[in-house]
């Protein structure tokens, strides 16, 4: 009985932190960051999401000099760089796979409590030289191949979470 209580407490702890952190993205560089913004479940297989392309771009893009904040997945369509569609993948239940509007009940009831911000797999291209820096930046607990801090040939980027009096805030900063 103690083991069950311990496991339930641990699960409650993980779920209490799921989507508990707004994501603030700040692109201080002079290059567009183009790639896949991802969510996931820490340490366990489960559903994950990719942000759909944000208008007018063909991929999820954080323009040079732009910043935005996503408070929750189901309010992401109201941000300054809106994510209006989430692509969901779920190997544990393929019936969940598909595209969902940001404010769909599935995003609110299933993805908000189970997912956290996972990372951003992106590239920056210096159009004057043709050089490209590629990043797999994010939380290595969610995506083991991702790193929280990377320096490229002409840019650098960091992914970190700070604790504020109102709770944790995750930051993605590109320089």
Chimera marker file (.cmm) of the C-alpha trace (Angstrom):
<marker_set name="trace">
<marker id="1" x="0.000" y="0.000" z="0.000" r="1" g="1" b="0" radius="0.5"/>
<marker id="2" x="2.875" y="2.394" z="0.769" r="1" g="1" b="0" radius="0.5"/>
<marker id="3" x="4.341" y="1.794" z="-2.690" r="1" g="1" b="0" radius="0.5"/>
<marker id="4" x="1.046" y="2.644" z="-4.357" r="1" g="1" b="0" radius="0.5"/>
<marker id="5" x="0.760" y="5.831" z="-2.303" r="1" g="1" b="0" radius="0.5"/>
<marker id="6" x="4.326" y="6.772" z="-3.199" r="1" g="1" b="0" radius="0.5"/>
<marker id="7" x="3.722" y="6.157" z="-6.913" r="1" g="1" b="0" radius="0.5"/>
<marker id="8" x="0.490" y="8.150" z="-6.880" r="1" g="1" b="0" radius="0.5"/>
<marker id="9" x="2.250" y="11.009" z="-5.089" r="1" g="1" b="0" radius="0.5"/>
<marker id="10" x="5.055" y="10.998" z="-7.636" r="1" g="1" b="0" radius="0.5"/>
<marker id="11" x="2.575" y="10.979" z="-10.523" r="1" g="1" b="0" radius="0.5"/>
<marker id="12" x="0.626" y="13.832" z="-8.938" r="1" g="1" b="0" radius="0.5"/>
<marker id="13" x="3.876" y="15.776" z="-8.596" r="1" g="1" b="0" radius="0.5"/>
<marker id="14" x="4.760" y="15.298" z="-12.263" r="1" g="1" b="0" radius="0.5"/>
<marker id="15" x="1.272" y="16.234" z="-13.406" r="1" g="1" b="0" radius="0.5"/>
<marker id="16" x="1.140" y="19.269" z="-11.150" r="1" g="1" b="0" radius="0.5"/>
<marker id="17" x="4.127" y="20.696" z="-13.018" r="1" g="1" b="0" radius="0.5"/>
<marker id="18" x="2.863" y="19.773" z="-16.476" r="1" g="1" b="0" radius="0.5"/>
<marker id="19" x="2.132" y="22.912" z="-18.469" r="1" g="1" b="0" radius="0.5"/>
<marker id="20" x="2.743" y="24.854" z="-15.283" r="1" g="1" b="0" radius="0.5"/>
<marker id="21" x="5.322" y="27.012" z="-16.977" r="1" g="1" b="0" radius="0.5"/>
<marker id="22" x="4.699" y="29.732" z="-19.536" r="1" g="1" b="0" radius="0.5"/>
<marker id="23" x="7.207" y="29.806" z="-22.383" r="1" g="1" b="0" radius="0.5"/>
<marker id="24" x="8.875" y="33.113" z="-23.246" r="1" g="1" b="0" radius="0.5"/>
<marker id="25" x="10.748" y="33.205" z="-26.558" r="1" g="1" b="0" radius="0.5"/>
<marker id="26" x="13.165" y="36.054" z="-27.274" r="1" g="1" b="0" radius="0.5"/>
<marker id="27" x="15.064" y="36.125" z="-30.568" r="1" g="1" b="0" radius="0.5"/>
<marker id="28" x="17.721" y="38.794" z="-30.099" r="1" g="1" b="0" radius="0.5"/>
<marker id="29" x="19.563" y="37.707" z="-33.252" r="1" g="1" b="0" radius="0.5"/>
<marker id="30" x="19.274" y="39.281" z="-36.688" r="1" g="1" b="0" radius="0.5"/>
<marker id="31" x="18.202" y="35.941" z="-38.204" r="1" g="1" b="0" radius="0.5"/>
<marker id="32" x="14.847" y="34.131" z="-38.350" r="1" g="1" b="0" radius="0.5"/>
<marker id="33" x="14.702" y="30.948" z="-36.238" r="1" g="1" b="0" radius="0.5"/>
<marker id="34" x="12.898" y="28.332" z="-38.345" r="1" g="1" b="0" radius="0.5"/>
<marker id="35" x="11.983" y="24.861" z="-37.111" r="1" g="1" b="0" radius="0.5"/>
<marker id="36" x="9.781" y="22.758" z="-34.859" r="1" g="1" b="0" radius="0.5"/>
<marker id="37" x="8.612" y="23.916" z="-31.443" r="1" g="1" b="0" radius="0.5"/>
<marker id="38" x="7.862" y="20.779" z="-29.437" r="1" g="1" b="0" radius="0.5"/>
<marker id="39" x="6.146" y="19.656" z="-26.264" r="1" g="1" b="0" radius="0.5"/>
<marker id="40" x="6.411" y="16.283" z="-24.569" r="1" g="1" b="0" radius="0.5"/>
<marker id="41" x="6.054" y="14.222" z="-21.437" r="1" g="1" b="0" radius="0.5"/>
<marker id="42" x="9.071" y="14.110" z="-19.126" r="1" g="1" b="0" radius="0.5"/>
<marker id="43" x="10.638" y="10.680" z="-18.784" r="1" g="1" b="0" radius="0.5"/>
<marker id="44" x="7.705" y="8.653" z="-20.122" r="1" g="1" b="0" radius="0.5"/>
<marker id="45" x="6.302" y="7.900" z="-23.549" r="1" g="1" b="0" radius="0.5"/>
<marker id="46" x="3.094" y="9.716" z="-24.244" r="1" g="1" b="0" radius="0.5"/>
<marker id="47" x="1.486" y="12.267" z="-26.487" r="1" g="1" b="0" radius="0.5"/>
<marker id="48" x="3.559" y="15.153" z="-27.806" r="1" g="1" b="0" radius="0.5"/>
<marker id="49" x="2.883" y="18.164" z="-29.989" r="1" g="1" b="0" radius="0.5"/>
<marker id="50" x="4.517" y="20.283" z="-32.681" r="1" g="1" b="0" radius="0.5"/>
<marker id="51" x="3.460" y="23.866" z="-33.375" r="1" g="1" b="0" radius="0.5"/>
<marker id="52" x="1.989" y="24.352" z="-36.841" r="1" g="1" b="0" radius="0.5"/>
<marker id="53" x="3.472" y="27.017" z="-39.106" r="1" g="1" b="0" radius="0.5"/>
<marker id="54" x="2.618" y="30.531" z="-37.948" r="1" g="1" b="0" radius="0.5"/>
<marker id="55" x="1.362" y="32.853" z="-40.672" r="1" g="1" b="0" radius="0.5"/>
<marker id="56" x="2.918" y="33.948" z="-43.009" r="1" g="1" b="0" radius="0.5"/>
<marker id="57" x="5.701" y="31.359" z="-42.646" r="1" g="1" b="0" radius="0.5"/>
<marker id="58" x="5.828" y="27.797" z="-44.004" r="1" g="1" b="0" radius="0.5"/>
<marker id="59" x="7.381" y="26.475" z="-40.774" r="1" g="1" b="0" radius="0.5"/>
<marker id="60" x="7.099" y="27.581" z="-37.168" r="1" g="1" b="0" radius="0.5"/>
<marker id="61" x="9.250" y="30.728" z="-37.228" r="1" g="1" b="0" radius="0.5"/>
<marker id="62" x="10.446" y="33.249" z="-34.664" r="1" g="1" b="0" radius="0.5"/>
<marker id="63" x="11.418" y="36.267" z="-36.775" r="1" g="1" b="0" radius="0.5"/>
<marker id="64" x="14.646" y="38.159" z="-36.130" r="1" g="1" b="0" radius="0.5"/>
<marker id="65" x="14.218" y="40.514" z="-33.180" r="1" g="1" b="0" radius="0.5"/>
<marker id="66" x="10.811" y="39.071" z="-32.191" r="1" g="1" b="0" radius="0.5"/>
<marker id="67" x="9.590" y="37.887" z="-28.833" r="1" g="1" b="0" radius="0.5"/>
<marker id="68" x="6.438" y="36.133" z="-27.673" r="1" g="1" b="0" radius="0.5"/>
<marker id="69" x="4.963" y="34.372" z="-24.665" r="1" g="1" b="0" radius="0.5"/>
<marker id="70" x="2.792" y="31.265" z="-24.551" r="1" g="1" b="0" radius="0.5"/>
<marker id="71" x="1.012" y="30.945" z="-21.220" r="1" g="1" b="0" radius="0.5"/>
<marker id="72" x="-0.663" y="27.602" z="-21.997" r="1" g="1" b="0" radius="0.5"/>
<marker id="73" x="-1.062" y="25.383" z="-25.044" r="1" g="1" b="0" radius="0.5"/>
<marker id="74" x="-4.782" y="26.140" z="-25.231" r="1" g="1" b="0" radius="0.5"/>
<marker id="75" x="-4.221" y="29.918" z="-25.297" r="1" g="1" b="0" radius="0.5"/>
<marker id="76" x="-1.291" y="29.817" z="-27.766" r="1" g="1" b="0" radius="0.5"/>
<marker id="77" x="-3.493" y="31.176" z="-30.570" r="1" g="1" b="0" radius="0.5"/>
<marker id="78" x="-3.752" y="34.524" z="-28.789" r="1" g="1" b="0" radius="0.5"/>
<marker id="79" x="0.020" y="35.155" z="-28.476" r="1" g="1" b="0" radius="0.5"/>
<marker id="80" x="1.894" y="37.751" z="-30.534" r="1" g="1" b="0" radius="0.5"/>
<marker id="81" x="3.266" y="34.858" z="-32.659" r="1" g="1" b="0" radius="0.5"/>
<marker id="82" x="0.112" y="32.733" z="-32.586" r="1" g="1" b="0" radius="0.5"/>
<marker id="83" x="0.097" y="28.950" z="-32.713" r="1" g="1" b="0" radius="0.5"/>
<marker id="84" x="-3.392" y="28.245" z="-33.992" r="1" g="1" b="0" radius="0.5"/>
<marker id="85" x="-2.906" y="24.536" z="-34.765" r="1" g="1" b="0" radius="0.5"/>
<marker id="86" x="-1.049" y="21.831" z="-32.822" r="1" g="1" b="0" radius="0.5"/>
<marker id="87" x="0.050" y="18.580" z="-34.520" r="1" g="1" b="0" radius="0.5"/>
<marker id="88" x="-0.356" y="15.752" z="-32.003" r="1" g="1" b="0" radius="0.5"/>
<marker id="89" x="1.525" y="12.457" z="-32.120" r="1" g="1" b="0" radius="0.5"/>
<marker id="90" x="0.774" y="9.643" z="-29.690" r="1" g="1" b="0" radius="0.5"/>
<marker id="91" x="2.432" y="6.243" z="-30.128" r="1" g="1" b="0" radius="0.5"/>
<marker id="92" x="0.617" y="4.950" z="-27.042" r="1" g="1" b="0" radius="0.5"/>
<marker id="93" x="-2.799" y="5.802" z="-28.552" r="1" g="1" b="0" radius="0.5"/>
<marker id="94" x="-2.639" y="6.489" z="-32.320" r="1" g="1" b="0" radius="0.5"/>
<marker id="95" x="-6.326" y="7.480" z="-32.314" r="1" g="1" b="0" radius="0.5"/>
<marker id="96" x="-5.154" y="10.805" z="-30.823" r="1" g="1" b="0" radius="0.5"/>
<marker id="97" x="-2.836" y="11.569" z="-33.775" r="1" g="1" b="0" radius="0.5"/>
<marker id="98" x="-3.835" y="14.558" z="-35.852" r="1" g="1" b="0" radius="0.5"/>
<marker id="99" x="-4.210" y="18.319" z="-36.022" r="1" g="1" b="0" radius="0.5"/>
<marker id="100" x="-6.093" y="20.233" z="-33.346" r="1" g="1" b="0" radius="0.5"/>
<marker id="101" x="-7.003" y="23.911" z="-33.048" r="1" g="1" b="0" radius="0.5"/>
<marker id="102" x="-5.206" y="25.462" z="-30.079" r="1" g="1" b="0" radius="0.5"/>
<marker id="103" x="-8.460" y="25.818" z="-28.100" r="1" g="1" b="0" radius="0.5"/>
<marker id="104" x="-9.804" y="22.304" z="-28.820" r="1" g="1" b="0" radius="0.5"/>
<marker id="105" x="-11.047" y="20.426" z="-25.715" r="1" g="1" b="0" radius="0.5"/>
<marker id="106" x="-8.421" y="17.696" z="-26.335" r="1" g="1" b="0" radius="0.5"/>
<marker id="107" x="-5.633" y="20.278" z="-25.967" r="1" g="1" b="0" radius="0.5"/>
<marker id="108" x="-7.227" y="21.671" z="-22.800" r="1" g="1" b="0" radius="0.5"/>
<marker id="109" x="-8.133" y="18.396" z="-21.091" r="1" g="1" b="0" radius="0.5"/>
<marker id="110" x="-5.379" y="16.014" z="-22.248" r="1" g="1" b="0" radius="0.5"/>
<marker id="111" x="-2.347" y="17.961" z="-23.448" r="1" g="1" b="0" radius="0.5"/>
<marker id="112" x="-2.296" y="20.828" z="-20.914" r="1" g="1" b="0" radius="0.5"/>
<marker id="113" x="-2.124" y="18.471" z="-17.910" r="1" g="1" b="0" radius="0.5"/>
<marker id="114" x="0.272" y="15.923" z="-19.450" r="1" g="1" b="0" radius="0.5"/>
<marker id="115" x="2.796" y="17.901" z="-21.532" r="1" g="1" b="0" radius="0.5"/>
<marker id="116" x="5.489" y="20.452" z="-20.829" r="1" g="1" b="0" radius="0.5"/>
<marker id="117" x="7.527" y="22.623" z="-23.190" r="1" g="1" b="0" radius="0.5"/>
<marker id="118" x="10.110" y="20.229" z="-24.630" r="1" g="1" b="0" radius="0.5"/>
<marker id="119" x="12.318" y="22.085" z="-27.063" r="1" g="1" b="0" radius="0.5"/>
<marker id="120" x="12.869" y="23.856" z="-30.343" r="1" g="1" b="0" radius="0.5"/>
<marker id="121" x="14.700" y="22.104" z="-33.186" r="1" g="1" b="0" radius="0.5"/>
<marker id="122" x="15.583" y="25.006" z="-35.475" r="1" g="1" b="0" radius="0.5"/>
<marker id="123" x="18.104" y="26.656" z="-37.721" r="1" g="1" b="0" radius="0.5"/>
<marker id="124" x="19.356" y="30.181" z="-38.376" r="1" g="1" b="0" radius="0.5"/>
<marker id="125" x="20.834" y="31.095" z="-41.757" r="1" g="1" b="0" radius="0.5"/>
<marker id="126" x="23.191" y="34.003" z="-42.339" r="1" g="1" b="0" radius="0.5"/>
<marker id="127" x="22.063" y="35.080" z="-45.806" r="1" g="1" b="0" radius="0.5"/>
<marker id="128" x="25.234" y="37.107" z="-46.423" r="1" g="1" b="0" radius="0.5"/>
<marker id="129" x="27.532" y="34.079" z="-45.993" r="1" g="1" b="0" radius="0.5"/>
<marker id="130" x="25.140" y="31.151" z="-46.492" r="1" g="1" b="0" radius="0.5"/>
<marker id="131" x="26.270" y="29.651" z="-43.168" r="1" g="1" b="0" radius="0.5"/>
<marker id="132" x="23.655" y="27.876" z="-41.071" r="1" g="1" b="0" radius="0.5"/>
<marker id="133" x="23.592" y="27.149" z="-37.332" r="1" g="1" b="0" radius="0.5"/>
<marker id="134" x="21.337" y="24.218" z="-36.383" r="1" g="1" b="0" radius="0.5"/>
<marker id="135" x="20.043" y="23.668" z="-32.863" r="1" g="1" b="0" radius="0.5"/>
<marker id="136" x="18.278" y="20.961" z="-30.895" r="1" g="1" b="0" radius="0.5"/>
<marker id="137" x="17.612" y="23.156" z="-27.907" r="1" g="1" b="0" radius="0.5"/>
<marker id="138" x="15.446" y="22.262" z="-24.961" r="1" g="1" b="0" radius="0.5"/>
<marker id="139" x="14.827" y="20.142" z="-21.919" r="1" g="1" b="0" radius="0.5"/>
<marker id="140" x="16.961" y="16.938" z="-22.064" r="1" g="1" b="0" radius="0.5"/>
<marker id="141" x="14.573" y="15.228" z="-19.613" r="1" g="1" b="0" radius="0.5"/>
<marker id="142" x="11.849" y="15.496" z="-22.259" r="1" g="1" b="0" radius="0.5"/>
<marker id="143" x="14.092" y="15.011" z="-25.314" r="1" g="1" b="0" radius="0.5"/>
<marker id="144" x="17.430" y="13.359" z="-24.393" r="1" g="1" b="0" radius="0.5"/>
<marker id="145" x="19.205" y="14.539" z="-27.574" r="1" g="1" b="0" radius="0.5"/>
<marker id="146" x="18.448" y="18.183" z="-26.815" r="1" g="1" b="0" radius="0.5"/>
<marker id="147" x="20.752" y="20.561" z="-24.962" r="1" g="1" b="0" radius="0.5"/>
<marker id="148" x="19.838" y="23.567" z="-22.805" r="1" g="1" b="0" radius="0.5"/>
<marker id="149" x="22.663" y="25.740" z="-24.160" r="1" g="1" b="0" radius="0.5"/>
<marker id="150" x="24.402" y="25.713" z="-27.541" r="1" g="1" b="0" radius="0.5"/>
<marker id="151" x="26.860" y="27.983" z="-29.333" r="1" g="1" b="0" radius="0.5"/>
<marker id="152" x="26.972" y="27.893" z="-33.118" r="1" g="1" b="0" radius="0.5"/>
<marker id="153" x="29.316" y="29.488" z="-35.652" r="1" g="1" b="0" radius="0.5"/>
<marker id="154" x="27.592" y="32.902" z="-35.550" r="1" g="1" b="0" radius="0.5"/>
<marker id="155" x="24.862" y="32.564" z="-32.913" r="1" g="1" b="0" radius="0.5"/>
<marker id="156" x="24.020" y="30.998" z="-29.564" r="1" g="1" b="0" radius="0.5"/>
<marker id="157" x="20.849" y="29.942" z="-27.770" r="1" g="1" b="0" radius="0.5"/>
<marker id="158" x="19.724" y="28.995" z="-24.267" r="1" g="1" b="0" radius="0.5"/>
<marker id="159" x="16.715" y="27.152" z="-22.795" r="1" g="1" b="0" radius="0.5"/>
<marker id="160" x="16.152" y="27.523" z="-19.061" r="1" g="1" b="0" radius="0.5"/>
<marker id="161" x="13.456" y="27.725" z="-16.405" r="1" g="1" b="0" radius="0.5"/>
<marker id="162" x="13.439" y="30.165" z="-13.512" r="1" g="1" b="0" radius="0.5"/>
<marker id="163" x="11.197" y="30.178" z="-10.483" r="1" g="1" b="0" radius="0.5"/>
<marker id="164" x="9.282" y="33.365" z="-9.808" r="1" g="1" b="0" radius="0.5"/>
<marker id="165" x="6.873" y="34.140" z="-6.944" r="1" g="1" b="0" radius="0.5"/>
<marker id="166" x="3.985" y="33.201" z="-9.277" r="1" g="1" b="0" radius="0.5"/>
<marker id="167" x="5.636" y="29.967" z="-10.443" r="1" g="1" b="0" radius="0.5"/>
<marker id="168" x="8.152" y="28.677" z="-13.000" r="1" g="1" b="0" radius="0.5"/>
<marker id="169" x="8.743" y="30.405" z="-16.351" r="1" g="1" b="0" radius="0.5"/>
<marker id="170" x="10.638" y="28.707" z="-19.190" r="1" g="1" b="0" radius="0.5"/>
<marker id="171" x="12.755" y="30.865" z="-21.494" r="1" g="1" b="0" radius="0.5"/>
<marker id="172" x="14.154" y="30.320" z="-24.966" r="1" g="1" b="0" radius="0.5"/>
<marker id="173" x="16.681" y="32.996" z="-25.866" r="1" g="1" b="0" radius="0.5"/>
<marker id="174" x="18.522" y="33.272" z="-29.175" r="1" g="1" b="0" radius="0.5"/>
<marker id="175" x="21.532" y="35.567" z="-29.586" r="1" g="1" b="0" radius="0.5"/>
<link id1="1" id2="2" r="1" g="1" b="0" radius="0.2"/>
<link id1="2" id2="3" r="1" g="1" b="0" radius="0.2"/>
<link id1="3" id2="4" r="1" g="1" b="0" radius="0.2"/>
<link id1="4" id2="5" r="1" g="1" b="0" radius="0.2"/>
<link id1="5" id2="6" r="1" g="1" b="0" radius="0.2"/>
<link id1="6" id2="7" r="1" g="1" b="0" radius="0.2"/>
<link id1="7" id2="8" r="1" g="1" b="0" radius="0.2"/>
<link id1="8" id2="9" r="1" g="1" b="0" radius="0.2"/>
<link id1="9" id2="10" r="1" g="1" b="0" radius="0.2"/>
<link id1="10" id2="11" r="1" g="1" b="0" radius="0.2"/>
<link id1="11" id2="12" r="1" g="1" b="0" radius="0.2"/>
<link id1="12" id2="13" r="1" g="1" b="0" radius="0.2"/>
<link id1="13" id2="14" r="1" g="1" b="0" radius="0.2"/>
<link id1="14" id2="15" r="1" g="1" b="0" radius="0.2"/>
<link id1="15" id2="16" r="1" g="1" b="0" radius="0.2"/>
<link id1="16" id2="17" r="1" g="1" b="0" radius="0.2"/>
<link id1="17" id2="18" r="1" g="1" b="0" radius="0.2"/>
<link id1="18" id2="19" r="1" g="1" b="0" radius="0.2"/>
<link id1="19" id2="20" r="1" g="1" b="0" radius="0.2"/>
<link id1="20" id2="21" r="1" g="1" b="0" radius="0.2"/>
<link id1="21" id2="22" r="1" g="1" b="0" radius="0.2"/>
<link id1="22" id2="23" r="1" g="1" b="0" radius="0.2"/>
<link id1="23" id2="24" r="1" g="1" b="0" radius="0.2"/>
<link id1="24" id2="25" r="1" g="1" b="0" radius="0.2"/>
<link id1="25" id2="26" r="1" g="1" b="0" radius="0.2"/>
<link id1="26" id2="27" r="1" g="1" b="0" radius="0.2"/>
<link id1="27" id2="28" r="1" g="1" b="0" radius="0.2"/>
<link id1="28" id2="29" r="1" g="1" b="0" radius="0.2"/>
<link id1="29" id2="30" r="1" g="1" b="0" radius="0.2"/>
<link id1="30" id2="31" r="1" g="1" b="0" radius="0.2"/>
<link id1="31" id2="32" r="1" g="1" b="0" radius="0.2"/>
<link id1="32" id2="33" r="1" g="1" b="0" radius="0.2"/>
<link id1="33" id2="34" r="1" g="1" b="0" radius="0.2"/>
<link id1="34" id2="35" r="1" g="1" b="0" radius="0.2"/>
<link id1="35" id2="36" r="1" g="1" b="0" radius="0.2"/>
<link id1="36" id2="37" r="1" g="1" b="0" radius="0.2"/>
<link id1="37" id2="38" r="1" g="1" b="0" radius="0.2"/>
<link id1="38" id2="39" r="1" g="1" b="0" radius="0.2"/>
<link id1="39" id2="40" r="1" g="1" b="0" radius="0.2"/>
<link id1="40" id2="41" r="1" g="1" b="0" radius="0.2"/>
<link id1="41" id2="42" r="1" g="1" b="0" radius="0.2"/>
<link id1="42" id2="43" r="1" g="1" b="0" radius="0.2"/>
<link id1="43" id2="44" r="1" g="1" b="0" radius="0.2"/>
<link id1="44" id2="45" r="1" g="1" b="0" radius="0.2"/>
<link id1="45" id2="46" r="1" g="1" b="0" radius="0.2"/>
<link id1="46" id2="47" r="1" g="1" b="0" radius="0.2"/>
<link id1="47" id2="48" r="1" g="1" b="0" radius="0.2"/>
<link id1="48" id2="49" r="1" g="1" b="0" radius="0.2"/>
<link id1="49" id2="50" r="1" g="1" b="0" radius="0.2"/>
<link id1="50" id2="51" r="1" g="1" b="0" radius="0.2"/>
<link id1="51" id2="52" r="1" g="1" b="0" radius="0.2"/>
<link id1="52" id2="53" r="1" g="1" b="0" radius="0.2"/>
<link id1="53" id2="54" r="1" g="1" b="0" radius="0.2"/>
<link id1="54" id2="55" r="1" g="1" b="0" radius="0.2"/>
<link id1="55" id2="56" r="1" g="1" b="0" radius="0.2"/>
<link id1="56" id2="57" r="1" g="1" b="0" radius="0.2"/>
<link id1="57" id2="58" r="1" g="1" b="0" radius="0.2"/>
<link id1="58" id2="59" r="1" g="1" b="0" radius="0.2"/>
<link id1="59" id2="60" r="1" g="1" b="0" radius="0.2"/>
<link id1="60" id2="61" r="1" g="1" b="0" radius="0.2"/>
<link id1="61" id2="62" r="1" g="1" b="0" radius="0.2"/>
<link id1="62" id2="63" r="1" g="1" b="0" radius="0.2"/>
<link id1="63" id2="64" r="1" g="1" b="0" radius="0.2"/>
<link id1="64" id2="65" r="1" g="1" b="0" radius="0.2"/>
<link id1="65" id2="66" r="1" g="1" b="0" radius="0.2"/>
<link id1="66" id2="67" r="1" g="1" b="0" radius="0.2"/>
<link id1="67" id2="68" r="1" g="1" b="0" radius="0.2"/>
<link id1="68" id2="69" r="1" g="1" b="0" radius="0.2"/>
<link id1="69" id2="70" r="1" g="1" b="0" radius="0.2"/>
<link id1="70" id2="71" r="1" g="1" b="0" radius="0.2"/>
<link id1="71" id2="72" r="1" g="1" b="0" radius="0.2"/>
<link id1="72" id2="73" r="1" g="1" b="0" radius="0.2"/>
<link id1="73" id2="74" r="1" g="1" b="0" radius="0.2"/>
<link id1="74" id2="75" r="1" g="1" b="0" radius="0.2"/>
<link id1="75" id2="76" r="1" g="1" b="0" radius="0.2"/>
<link id1="76" id2="77" r="1" g="1" b="0" radius="0.2"/>
<link id1="77" id2="78" r="1" g="1" b="0" radius="0.2"/>
<link id1="78" id2="79" r="1" g="1" b="0" radius="0.2"/>
<link id1="79" id2="80" r="1" g="1" b="0" radius="0.2"/>
<link id1="80" id2="81" r="1" g="1" b="0" radius="0.2"/>
<link id1="81" id2="82" r="1" g="1" b="0" radius="0.2"/>
<link id1="82" id2="83" r="1" g="1" b="0" radius="0.2"/>
<link id1="83" id2="84" r="1" g="1" b="0" radius="0.2"/>
<link id1="84" id2="85" r="1" g="1" b="0" radius="0.2"/>
<link id1="85" id2="86" r="1" g="1" b="0" radius="0.2"/>
<link id1="86" id2="87" r="1" g="1" b="0" radius="0.2"/>
<link id1="87" id2="88" r="1" g="1" b="0" radius="0.2"/>
<link id1="88" id2="89" r="1" g="1" b="0" radius="0.2"/>
<link id1="89" id2="90" r="1" g="1" b="0" radius="0.2"/>
<link id1="90" id2="91" r="1" g="1" b="0" radius="0.2"/>
<link id1="91" id2="92" r="1" g="1" b="0" radius="0.2"/>
<link id1="92" id2="93" r="1" g="1" b="0" radius="0.2"/>
<link id1="93" id2="94" r="1" g="1" b="0" radius="0.2"/>
<link id1="94" id2="95" r="1" g="1" b="0" radius="0.2"/>
<link id1="95" id2="96" r="1" g="1" b="0" radius="0.2"/>
<link id1="96" id2="97" r="1" g="1" b="0" radius="0.2"/>
<link id1="97" id2="98" r="1" g="1" b="0" radius="0.2"/>
<link id1="98" id2="99" r="1" g="1" b="0" radius="0.2"/>
<link id1="99" id2="100" r="1" g="1" b="0" radius="0.2"/>
<link id1="100" id2="101" r="1" g="1" b="0" radius="0.2"/>
<link id1="101" id2="102" r="1" g="1" b="0" radius="0.2"/>
<link id1="102" id2="103" r="1" g="1" b="0" radius="0.2"/>
<link id1="103" id2="104" r="1" g="1" b="0" radius="0.2"/>
<link id1="104" id2="105" r="1" g="1" b="0" radius="0.2"/>
<link id1="105" id2="106" r="1" g="1" b="0" radius="0.2"/>
<link id1="106" id2="107" r="1" g="1" b="0" radius="0.2"/>
<link id1="107" id2="108" r="1" g="1" b="0" radius="0.2"/>
<link id1="108" id2="109" r="1" g="1" b="0" radius="0.2"/>
<link id1="109" id2="110" r="1" g="1" b="0" radius="0.2"/>
<link id1="110" id2="111" r="1" g="1" b="0" radius="0.2"/>
<link id1="111" id2="112" r="1" g="1" b="0" radius="0.2"/>
<link id1="112" id2="113" r="1" g="1" b="0" radius="0.2"/>
<link id1="113" id2="114" r="1" g="1" b="0" radius="0.2"/>
<link id1="114" id2="115" r="1" g="1" b="0" radius="0.2"/>
<link id1="115" id2="116" r="1" g="1" b="0" radius="0.2"/>
<link id1="116" id2="117" r="1" g="1" b="0" radius="0.2"/>
<link id1="117" id2="118" r="1" g="1" b="0" radius="0.2"/>
<link id1="118" id2="119" r="1" g="1" b="0" radius="0.2"/>
<link id1="119" id2="120" r="1" g="1" b="0" radius="0.2"/>
<link id1="120" id2="121" r="1" g="1" b="0" radius="0.2"/>
<link id1="121" id2="122" r="1" g="1" b="0" radius="0.2"/>
<link id1="122" id2="123" r="1" g="1" b="0" radius="0.2"/>
<link id1="123" id2="124" r="1" g="1" b="0" radius="0.2"/>
<link id1="124" id2="125" r="1" g="1" b="0" radius="0.2"/>
<link id1="125" id2="126" r="1" g="1" b="0" radius="0.2"/>
<link id1="126" id2="127" r="1" g="1" b="0" radius="0.2"/>
<link id1="127" id2="128" r="1" g="1" b="0" radius="0.2"/>
<link id1="128" id2="129" r="1" g="1" b="0" radius="0.2"/>
<link id1="129" id2="130" r="1" g="1" b="0" radius="0.2"/>
<link id1="130" id2="131" r="1" g="1" b="0" radius="0.2"/>
<link id1="131" id2="132" r="1" g="1" b="0" radius="0.2"/>
<link id1="132" id2="133" r="1" g="1" b="0" radius="0.2"/>
<link id1="133" id2="134" r="1" g="1" b="0" radius="0.2"/>
<link id1="134" id2="135" r="1" g="1" b="0" radius="0.2"/>
<link id1="135" id2="136" r="1" g="1" b="0" radius="0.2"/>
<link id1="136" id2="137" r="1" g="1" b="0" radius="0.2"/>
<link id1="137" id2="138" r="1" g="1" b="0" radius="0.2"/>
<link id1="138" id2="139" r="1" g="1" b="0" radius="0.2"/>
<link id1="139" id2="140" r="1" g="1" b="0" radius="0.2"/>
<link id1="140" id2="141" r="1" g="1" b="0" radius="0.2"/>
<link id1="141" id2="142" r="1" g="1" b="0" radius="0.2"/>
<link id1="142" id2="143" r="1" g="1" b="0" radius="0.2"/>
<link id1="143" id2="144" r="1" g="1" b="0" radius="0.2"/>
<link id1="144" id2="145" r="1" g="1" b="0" radius="0.2"/>
<link id1="145" id2="146" r="1" g="1" b="0" radius="0.2"/>
<link id1="146" id2="147" r="1" g="1" b="0" radius="0.2"/>
<link id1="147" id2="148" r="1" g="1" b="0" radius="0.2"/>
<link id1="148" id2="149" r="1" g="1" b="0" radius="0.2"/>
<link id1="149" id2="150" r="1" g="1" b="0" radius="0.2"/>
<link id1="150" id2="151" r="1" g="1" b="0" radius="0.2"/>
<link id1="151" id2="152" r="1" g="1" b="0" radius="0.2"/>
<link id1="152" id2="153" r="1" g="1" b="0" radius="0.2"/>
<link id1="153" id2="154" r="1" g="1" b="0" radius="0.2"/>
<link id1="154" id2="155" r="1" g="1" b="0" radius="0.2"/>
<link id1="155" id2="156" r="1" g="1" b="0" radius="0.2"/>
<link id1="156" id2="157" r="1" g="1" b="0" radius="0.2"/>
<link id1="157" id2="158" r="1" g="1" b="0" radius="0.2"/>
<link id1="158" id2="159" r="1" g="1" b="0" radius="0.2"/>
<link id1="159" id2="160" r="1" g="1" b="0" radius="0.2"/>
<link id1="160" id2="161" r="1" g="1" b="0" radius="0.2"/>
<link id1="161" id2="162" r="1" g="1" b="0" radius="0.2"/>
<link id1="162" id2="163" r="1" g="1" b="0" radius="0.2"/>
<link id1="163" id2="164" r="1" g="1" b="0" radius="0.2"/>
<link id1="164" id2="165" r="1" g="1" b="0" radius="0.2"/>
<link id1="165" id2="166" r="1" g="1" b="0" radius="0.2"/>
<link id1="166" id2="167" r="1" g="1" b="0" radius="0.2"/>
<link id1="167" id2="168" r="1" g="1" b="0" radius="0.2"/>
<link id1="168" id2="169" r="1" g="1" b="0" radius="0.2"/>
<link id1="169" id2="170" r="1" g="1" b="0" radius="0.2"/>
<link id1="170" id2="171" r="1" g="1" b="0" radius="0.2"/>
<link id1="171" id2="172" r="1" g="1" b="0" radius="0.2"/>
<link id1="172" id2="173" r="1" g="1" b="0" radius="0.2"/>
<link id1="173" id2="174" r="1" g="1" b="0" radius="0.2"/>
<link id1="174" id2="175" r="1" g="1" b="0" radius="0.2"/>
</marker_set>
